[in-house]
Amino acid sequence: MTSDRGVELGMATLAQTTPTGPVSDDPEAAATVMQSAMIGYWLATRYFGAPPLDIAPERFTTALARLLTDPR
């Protein structure tokens, strides 16, 4: 599975849930945080030749989406 597919899955998860207060309050900042996390993941994967801790792209993006949407 390509990293693009992982991003698609993460975005699908995000789109199906209700964002947390901080995401709703400042969506531009939240989008920047999400983008920065995704770029960091991609750069680490390219630089080290494998995903950090062997976390697959879809697992990473799903966790990121949950962090941005789970009110717990």
N, C-alpha and C positions, 0 to 999 in steps of 0.2 A: 504494500500500500504506500502510495507516495505521500509526502508531507502535505501536498495540496489537498488530498482527500481527507487527511486528518484535520486540516483547517475547516474543510466543509462540514465534517461531522461535528466539530466543536461549535461552529456557528449555528448549526441546526439545533444543537442542544440549547444554546443560548436563546435562540429565537422561540423555543417552545416553553420557556420559563419566564417568570417574572423577575426583573432585575432587583437587586438590593437597593436600599435607600441611597447609598453613595453613587451607584450607577445612575439611578433616576435623577438625583440631584445635580450631577455634573457628567452627562454622557460623553462630552468631549474628552474630559480627563480620563474617564473609564476606558474609552476607546484607545487613548494613548497608552495607558497601562497595559491593555490587552495586546496592542501592537508591539510594544516594547518587549513584553514577555515572549511573544511569538518570534520576534526577530532574534532575541537572545537564544531561544531554543534552537532556531535554525542555524545561527552562527556557531553555537557550541557543537551541534551535530556535524557541521561541515569541518570545523577546526579539528575536532578530536576523532572524526571518522565514525562516530556512533552517537546515538541519542544519549543525553545525560542519564545515567543509571539505567540505560537500555529501556527507557520509557518510550513507548511507541507514540508517534504523532497523534493518533486519535485519542490515546489515553491522556496525553498532555493537554490537548485542546479541550477535552471533556472536563478535566479537572479545572482548567482555567475558567471555562464557562460556569462551572458550579461555584467557583469562588466569587464570581461576579453576580450570581443569581441566588445563592442559597442564603436565606436570611438568618440561619442559625448561627 
